[in-house]
Amino acid sequence: MGRKLVLGLKHGDRQEIAKPAAGWMRHAVDDMAPDNALLAPVPLHWMRLAKRRYNQSALIAAHLATMTGRDFCADLLDRPRRTPSLDGKSKGERAAILDGAIRVTPKRRHRLIDRPVVLIDDVMTTGATLAACAEACRAAGATEVCVAVLARVAKDP
């Protein structure tokens, strides 16, 4: 059932799942992130955003911000370079594809300087996307970067 819900949010236009998903993630965020942490979703390239019509990670992050009282910046990170789907790619291939593909939005950099950031994502597979986002945040001046994800892809034994 969990897989069905996550895929419904990600690919099935089931945006109403974002609020309960944020509720499920709330305690983890409260436990790991200081009150002054900035919540930021993993970005989508504008073409993928246009096709999907919403960023599911941004929907979750917005609800988390409301629930926790933390600041939220929907466009803190930018994905200026279109990357192919990472489905089916190895960890190394994902890292190579994402190299330089994610950056802090120049007009939003001031929001993360000298403060912690919590990256919000719906699904983590290898962690390559989150690693690229964390590197961008740290390079731009974040004091620490934490990650909260709704689901993680299970590896076959």
ROMI-13730 format. One record per residue: residue in one letter; residue number from 1; y, z, x of N, C-alpha, C, O in turn; chain. Coordinates in steps of 0.02 Angstrom, whole numbers. Layout:
BEGIN
{atom a, NUM, {Y, Z, X}, {Y, Z, X}, {Y, Z, X}, {Y, Z, X}, A},
...
# end
This chain:
BEGIN
{atom m, 1, {-60, 0, 41}, {0, 0, 0}, {63, 0, 43}, {113, -33, 27}, A},
{atom g, 2, {61, 37, 99}, {118, 39, 144}, {135, -29, 171}, {193, -49, 174}, A},
{atom r, 3, {83, -66, 192}, {93, -134, 218}, {126, -178, 165}, {171, -217, 181}, A},
{atom k, 4, {103, -172, 104}, {130, -212, 49}, {204, -197, 38}, {244, -242, 27}, A},
{atom l, 5, {222, -133, 40}, {292, -114, 31}, {336, -140, 88}, {390, -168, 75}, A},
{atom v, 6, {313, -132, 150}, {353, -154, 207}, {362, -230, 205}, {417, -255, 216}, A},
{atom l, 7, {309, -267, 191}, {314, -340, 188}, {356, -362, 129}, {391, -413, 132}, A},
{atom g, 8, {354, -324, 74}, {396, -340, 17}, {470, -334, 35}, {511, -376, 15}, A},
{atom l, 9, {488, -282, 72}, {557, -273, 94}, {576, -327, 144}, {631, -355, 140}, A},
{atom k, 10, {533, -341, 191}, {549, -388, 245}, {551, -461, 222}, {597, -498, 240}, A},
{atom h, 11, {502, -482, 182}, {497, -553, 165}, {497, -567, 90}, {501, -626, 70}, A},
{atom g, 12, {493, -516, 49}, {484, -528, -22}, {545, -514, -66}, {539, -510, -127}, A},
{atom d, 13, {604, -507, -34}, {666, -495, -72}, {662, -431, -114}, {693, -427, -167}, A},
{atom r, 14, {625, -382, -90}, {619, -318, -124}, {667, -267, -93}, {646, -218, -63}, A},
{atom q, 15, {732, -281, -101}, {783, -240, -70}, {784, -168, -97}, {808, -123, -62}, A},
{atom e, 16, {758, -158, -156}, {758, -90, -185}, {712, -43, -146}, {716, 18, -156}, A},
{atom i, 17, {670, -69, -103}, {625, -27, -63}, {664, 8, -7}, {640, 58, 20}, A},
{atom a, 18, {722, -18, 12}, {760, 9, 68}, {780, 82, 58}, {777, 122, 105}, A},
{atom k, 19, {799, 101, -3}, {821, 170, -14}, {764, 220, -6}, {771, 269, 30}, A},
{atom p, 20, {707, 210, -39}, {652, 257, -27}, {628, 256, 46}, {607, 307, 73}, A},
{atom a, 21, {631, 197, 78}, {611, 192, 148}, {656, 237, 191}, {633, 272, 236}, A},
{atom a, 22, {721, 235, 177}, {768, 278, 213}, {751, 352, 201}, {756, 393, 247}, A},
{atom g, 23, {732, 368, 141}, {712, 437, 126}, {652, 459, 167}, {649, 516, 190}, A},
{atom w, 24, {604, 413, 176}, {545, 429, 216}, {564, 440, 289}, {532, 479, 324}, A},
{atom m, 25, {615, 404, 312}, {636, 408, 382}, {686, 463, 397}, {698, 480, 454}, A},
{atom r, 26, {715, 491, 345}, {771, 538, 353}, {754, 597, 397}, {793, 614, 442}, A},
{atom h, 27, {698, 629, 387}, {682, 689, 425}, {673, 673, 500}, {692, 713, 542}, A},
{atom a, 28, {645, 616, 515}, {637, 596, 585}, {706, 587, 617}, {717, 609, 674}, A},
{atom v, 29, {752, 555, 581}, {819, 545, 608}, {854, 612, 616}, {886, 625, 667}, A},
{atom d, 30, {849, 656, 566}, {880, 722, 571}, {853, 762, 630}, {890, 798, 664}, A},
{atom d, 31, {788, 755, 643}, {756, 793, 698}, {775, 767, 767}, {779, 806, 814}, A},
{atom m, 32, {787, 702, 773}, {799, 674, 840}, {871, 661, 858}, {889, 660, 917}, A},
{atom a, 33, {914, 652, 809}, {981, 627, 823}, {1034, 681, 811}, {1033, 715, 760}, A},
{atom p, 34, {1081, 687, 858}, {1137, 733, 847}, {1180, 709, 788}, {1177, 651, 767}, A},
{atom d, 35, {1219, 755, 761}, {1261, 739, 703}, {1311, 683, 717}, {1331, 647, 671}, A},
{atom n, 36, {1332, 676, 779}, {1382, 625, 796}, {1351, 557, 813}, {1386, 512, 836}, A},
{atom a, 37, {1286, 550, 802}, {1253, 486, 819}, {1276, 431, 772}, {1290, 442, 713}, A},
{atom l, 38, {1279, 372, 799}, {1298, 312, 762}, {1234, 275, 744}, {1194, 259, 787}, A},
{atom l, 39, {1224, 261, 680}, {1165, 224, 657}, {1181, 149, 659}, {1233, 127, 634}, A},
{atom a, 40, {1135, 110, 688}, {1146, 38, 694}, {1080, 2, 682}, {1029, 20, 711}, A},
{atom p, 41, {1081, -50, 640}, {1020, -88, 629}, {1008, -139, 684}, {1054, -161, 718}, A},
{atom v, 42, {945, -157, 691}, {927, -213, 735}, {956, -276, 702}, {947, -286, 642}, A},
{atom p, 43, {992, -317, 740}, {1025, -375, 709}, {979, -434, 698}, {928, -442, 732}, A},
{atom l, 44, {998, -476, 651}, {966, -541, 640}, {1014, -595, 663}, {1075, -586, 658}, A},
{atom h, 45, {988, -649, 689}, {1031, -707, 703}, {1060, -731, 637}, {1027, -725, 585}, A},
{atom w, 46, {1120, -758, 637}, {1153, -777, 574}, {1112, -828, 534}, {1116, -828, 473}, A},
{atom m, 47, {1074, -870, 567}, {1035, -919, 530}, {976, -885, 493}, {960, -903, 436}, A},
{atom r, 48, {945, -836, 525}, {892, -799, 492}, {920, -756, 435}, {889, -749, 383}, A},
{atom l, 49, {979, -728, 447}, {1012, -689, 395}, {1029, -733, 334}, {1019, -712, 277}, A},
{atom a, 50, {1053, -793, 346}, {1068, -839, 291}, {1005, -858, 252}, {1006, -863, 191}, A},
{atom k, 51, {951, -868, 288}, {888, -886, 255}, {860, -828, 214}, {838, -838, 158}, A},
{atom r, 52, {862, -768, 243}, {834, -709, 209}, {882, -679, 159}, {862, -648, 110}, A},
{atom r, 53, {947, -689, 170}, {1002, -665, 129}, {1020, -591, 139}, {1069, -568, 111}, A},
{atom y, 54, {982, -555, 178}, {998, -485, 193}, {961, -464, 256}, {910, -494, 274}, A},
{atom n, 55, {987, -413, 288}, {954, -382, 345}, {922, -318, 320}, {957, -270, 304}, A},
{atom q, 56, {856, -317, 316}, {821, -260, 288}, {833, -197, 330}, {834, -142, 302}, A},
{atom s, 57, {841, -204, 395}, {856, -146, 437}, {925, -117, 422}, {935, -57, 425}, A},
{atom a, 58, {972, -161, 407}, {1040, -139, 389}, {1040, -102, 322}, {1076, -53, 313}, A},
{atom l, 59, {1000, -126, 275}, {995, -91, 210}, {968, -21, 220}, {994, 27, 192}, A},
{atom i, 60, {915, -15, 260}, {887, 51, 273}, {938, 96, 308}, {947, 154, 289}, A},
{atom a, 61, {971, 69, 360}, {1020, 108, 398}, {1078, 131, 354}, {1101, 188, 362}, A},
{atom a, 62, {1101, 89, 309}, {1156, 109, 265}, {1135, 168, 220}, {1173, 215, 211}, A},
{atom h, 63, {1075, 165, 193}, {1051, 221, 153}, {1041, 284, 195}, {1057, 339, 172}, A},
{atom l, 64, {1016, 276, 255}, {1008, 333, 300}, {1075, 366, 315}, {1081, 427, 317}, A},
{atom a, 65, {1126, 325, 326}, {1193, 352, 340}, {1217, 394, 281}, {1245, 448, 291}, A},
{atom t, 66, {1207, 368, 222}, {1228, 406, 162}, {1189, 471, 156}, {1218, 523, 141}, A},
{atom m, 67, {1125, 468, 168}, {1082, 528, 161}, {1095, 580, 214}, {1090, 640, 201}, A},
{atom t, 68, {1112, 558, 275}, {1119, 605, 331}, {1191, 623, 347}, {1204, 670, 384}, A},
{atom g, 69, {1238, 585, 321}, {1309, 596, 336}, {1330, 569, 405}, {1384, 586, 429}, A},
{atom r, 70, {1288, 529, 435}, {1304, 501, 501}, {1342, 435, 492}, {1338, 402, 441}, A},
{atom d, 71, {1379, 417, 545}, {1416, 354, 545}, {1367, 295, 548}, {1312, 301, 575}, A},
{atom f, 72, {1388, 239, 520}, {1347, 179, 516}, {1389, 120, 536}, {1447, 114, 514}, A},
{atom c, 73, {1362, 75, 577}, {1397, 14, 595}, {1348, -44, 588}, {1305, -54, 631}, A},
{atom a, 74, {1355, -81, 534}, {1308, -135, 518}, {1309, -191, 570}, {1258, -223, 582}, A},
{atom d, 75, {1366, -201, 602}, {1371, -256, 650}, {1385, -232, 721}, {1419, -266, 760}, A},
{atom l, 76, {1359, -174, 738}, {1367, -149, 806}, {1335, -197, 856}, {1362, -210, 909}, A},
{atom l, 77, {1277, -222, 838}, {1241, -269, 881}, {1243, -339, 852}, {1246, -348, 791}, A},
{atom d, 78, {1240, -387, 896}, {1244, -457, 878}, {1187, -494, 912}, {1166, -477, 967}, A},
{atom r, 79, {1163, -545, 878}, {1110, -587, 906}, {1138, -658, 910}, {1123, -699, 867}, A},
{atom p, 80, {1179, -672, 961}, {1214, -736, 964}, {1168, -796, 978}, {1186, -853, 961}, A},
{atom r, 81, {1111, -784, 1007}, {1066, -838, 1023}, {1007, -837, 976}, {974, -785, 967}, A},
{atom r, 82, {994, -893, 945}, {937, -898, 899}, {872, -896, 940}, {864, -933, 988}, A},
{atom t, 83, {827, -853, 920}, {763, -848, 954}, {708, -867, 905}, {715, -859, 845}, A},
{atom p, 84, {653, -893, 931}, {598, -909, 887}, {566, -846, 860}, {577, -791, 886}, A},
{atom s, 85, {527, -853, 808}, {491, -796, 781}, {448, -766, 836}, {419, -801, 877}, A},
{atom l, 86, {445, -699, 836}, {406, -664, 887}, {334, -652, 864}, {294, -625, 902}, A},
{atom d, 87, {318, -671, 803}, {251, -662, 777}, {200, -697, 823}, {208, -755, 840}, A},
{atom g, 88, {149, -661, 841}, {95, -689, 881}, {109, -693, 956}, {66, -715, 994}, A},
{atom k, 89, {169, -673, 977}, {187, -677, 1048}, {164, -612, 1083}, {161, -559, 1053}, A},
{atom s, 90, {148, -619, 1147}, {129, -561, 1187}, {192, -520, 1203}, {248, -542, 1192}, A},
{atom k, 91, {181, -460, 1229}, {237, -417, 1248}, {282, -451, 1300}, {343, -449, 1294}, A},
{atom g, 92, {252, -483, 1350}, {290, -519, 1401}, {329, -577, 1373}, {386, -589, 1392}, A},
{atom e, 93, {297, -615, 1329}, {331, -672, 1298}, {390, -649, 1255}, {443, -680, 1256}, A},
{atom r, 94, {380, -594, 1219}, {435, -567, 1179}, {494, -546, 1222}, {551, -561, 1206}, A},
{atom a, 95, {480, -512, 1277}, {533, -489, 1321}, {571, -549, 1350}, {632, -547, 1355}, A},
{atom a, 96, {535, -601, 1370}, {568, -661, 1397}, {611, -695, 1345}, {667, -717, 1360}, A},
{atom i, 97, {586, -700, 1284}, {624, -732, 1230}, {688, -693, 1215}, {740, -723, 1202}, A},
{atom l, 98, {685, -627, 1218}, {742, -585, 1200}, {791, -573, 1256}, {845, -545, 1245}, A},
{atom d, 99, {773, -593, 1317}, {817, -581, 1374}, {886, -611, 1361}, {893, -672, 1357}, A},
{atom g, 100, {936, -569, 1355}, {1005, -592, 1343}, {1020, -613, 1271}, {1074, -639, 1258}, A},
{atom a, 101, {973, -603, 1226}, {982, -627, 1157}, {1018, -577, 1112}, {1039, -595, 1057}, A},
{atom i, 102, {1025, -515, 1134}, {1057, -463, 1094}, {1112, -431, 1135}, {1103, -415, 1194}, A},
{atom r, 103, {1169, -420, 1103}, {1226, -389, 1137}, {1262, -343, 1088}, {1253, -347, 1028}, A},
{atom v, 104, {1305, -300, 1116}, {1350, -260, 1074}, {1407, -306, 1054}, {1435, -341, 1096}, A},
{atom t, 105, {1424, -305, 990}, {1479, -345, 965}, {1543, -321, 1000}, {1560, -262, 994}, A},
{atom p, 106, {1579, -365, 1035}, {1638, -342, 1073}, {1688, -301, 1032}, {1715, -252, 1057}, A},
{atom k, 107, {1700, -320, 970}, {1749, -283, 928}, {1723, -216, 904}, {1760, -177, 875}, A},
{atom r, 108, {1659, -201, 917}, {1630, -137, 894}, {1611, -92, 952}, {1589, -35, 942}, A},
{atom r, 109, {1620, -115, 1013}, {1599, -77, 1072}, {1630, -7, 1073}, {1597, 41, 1092}, A},
{atom h, 110, {1692, -1, 1053}, {1726, 64, 1053}, {1689, 116, 1011}, {1697, 176, 1022}, A},
{atom r, 111, {1650, 95, 962}, {1615, 141, 917}, {1557, 178, 951}, {1537, 231, 928}, A},
{atom l, 112, {1531, 150, 1005}, {1473, 182, 1036}, {1487, 214, 1104}, {1444, 249, 1130}, A},
{atom i, 113, {1546, 203, 1132}, {1561, 231, 1198}, {1558, 307, 1195}, {1589, 339, 1153}, A},
{atom d, 114, {1519, 335, 1241}, {1511, 408, 1249}, {1483, 443, 1188}, {1500, 500, 1173}, A},
{atom r, 115, {1439, 408, 1152}, {1405, 441, 1096}, {1334, 414, 1089}, {1319, 360, 1113}, A},
{atom p, 116, {1291, 452, 1057}, {1223, 429, 1047}, {1218, 377, 991}, {1258, 376, 944}, A},
{atom v, 117, {1168, 334, 997}, {1156, 282, 948}, {1083, 289, 924}, {1038, 303, 964}, A},
{atom v, 118, {1073, 279, 860}, {1006, 276, 832}, {996, 205, 806}, {1030, 183, 760}, A},
{atom l, 119, {949, 170, 836}, {932, 102, 814}, {883, 107, 756}, {834, 145, 760}, A},
{atom i, 120, {896, 70, 704}, {853, 70, 644}, {820, 2, 638}, {854, -50, 640}, A},
{atom d, 121, {754, 2, 629}, {718, -60, 619}, {664, -49, 566}, {643, 8, 554}, A},
{atom d, 122, {643, -103, 536}, {591, -97, 485}, {522, -93, 516}, {482, -50, 498}, A},
{atom v, 123, {507, -139, 562}, {440, -142, 592}, {445, -149, 667}, {484, -191, 693}, A},
{atom m, 124, {407, -109, 703}, {402, -116, 775}, {333, -144, 792}, {282, -118, 770}, A},
{atom t, 125, {332, -196, 831}, {269, -225, 853}, {256, -204, 925}, {215, -159, 938}, A},
{atom t, 126, {290, -234, 973}, {282, -215, 1043}, {339, -171, 1068}, {332, -138, 1119}, A},
{atom g, 127, {394, -171, 1032}, {453, -134, 1054}, {502, -176, 1095}, {553, -150, 1118}, A},
{atom a, 128, {488, -240, 1104}, {531, -283, 1144}, {601, -290, 1114}, {651, -287, 1150}, A},
{atom t, 129, {605, -299, 1049}, {670, -307, 1016}, {710, -242, 1022}, {770, -243, 1038}, A},
{atom l, 130, {677, -187, 1009}, {712, -122, 1014}, {733, -108, 1085}, {786, -79, 1097}, A},
{atom a, 131, {692, -127, 1134}, {710, -117, 1204}, {772, -159, 1222}, {816, -134, 1257}, A},
{atom a, 132, {775, -220, 1197}, {834, -263, 1210}, {896, -232, 1178}, {950, -234, 1208}, A},
{atom c, 133, {889, -206, 1118}, {946, -174, 1084}, {968, -111, 1122}, {1028, -99, 1132}, A},
{atom a, 134, {920, -71, 1143}, {936, -9, 1180}, {971, -25, 1246}, {1019, 9, 1265}, A},
{atom e, 135, {946, -76, 1281}, {978, -95, 1344}, {1051, -116, 1333}, {1095, -98, 1372}, A},
{atom a, 136, {1063, -153, 1280}, {1132, -175, 1264}, {1176, -114, 1249}, {1233, -111, 1272}, A},
{atom c, 137, {1151, -67, 1211}, {1190, -7, 1194}, {1205, 35, 1256}, {1261, 58, 1265}, A},
{atom r, 138, {1155, 46, 1297}, {1165, 86, 1358}, {1215, 52, 1405}, {1258, 84, 1434}, A},
{atom a, 139, {1208, -14, 1412}, {1254, -51, 1456}, {1326, -48, 1430}, {1373, -53, 1470}, A},
{atom a, 140, {1334, -41, 1365}, {1402, -40, 1336}, {1431, 30, 1333}, {1490, 38, 1314}, A},
{atom g, 141, {1392, 82, 1351}, {1421, 148, 1355}, {1392, 202, 1310}, {1418, 257, 1308}, A},
{atom a, 142, {1338, 188, 1274}, {1306, 240, 1233}, {1277, 293, 1279}, {1251, 277, 1333}, A},
{atom t, 143, {1281, 356, 1259}, {1255, 410, 1300}, {1179, 414, 1298}, {1146, 430, 1347}, A},
{atom e, 144, {1151, 399, 1240}, {1079, 397, 1232}, {1063, 351, 1174}, {1106, 338, 1131}, A},
{atom v, 145, {1002, 326, 1172}, {981, 283, 1118}, {913, 308, 1092}, {866, 315, 1130}, A},
{atom c, 146, {911, 321, 1028}, {849, 340, 994}, {829, 283, 947}, {870, 240, 930}, A},
{atom v, 147, {767, 283, 926}, {742, 230, 883}, {706, 261, 824}, {668, 308, 831}, A},
{atom a, 148, {720, 234, 764}, {683, 253, 704}, {659, 190, 670}, {699, 145, 656}, A},
{atom v, 149, {595, 187, 657}, {566, 128, 625}, {526, 150, 563}, {498, 204, 561}, A},
{atom l, 150, {525, 106, 515}, {487, 120, 453}, {413, 114, 466}, {374, 154, 441}, A},
{atom a, 151, {393, 63, 504}, {321, 52, 515}, {310, 24, 585}, {355, -3, 617}, A},
{atom r, 152, {249, 32, 608}, {229, 5, 672}, {165, -35, 662}, {120, -13, 628}, A},
{atom v, 153, {163, -93, 692}, {104, -135, 688}, {48, -101, 727}, {55, -85, 786}, A},
{atom a, 154, {-8, -92, 694}, {-66, -61, 727}, {-101, -113, 770}, {-111, -170, 750}, A},
{atom k, 155, {-119, -92, 830}, {-155, -137, 875}, {-230, -132, 860}, {-256, -79, 845}, A},
{atom d, 156, {-263, -189, 864}, {-335, -190, 855}, {-369, -151, 912}, {-347, -155, 969}, A},
{atom p, 157, {-422, -113, 896}, {-455, -73, 948}, {-490, -117, 999}, {-521, -91, 1046}, A},
# end
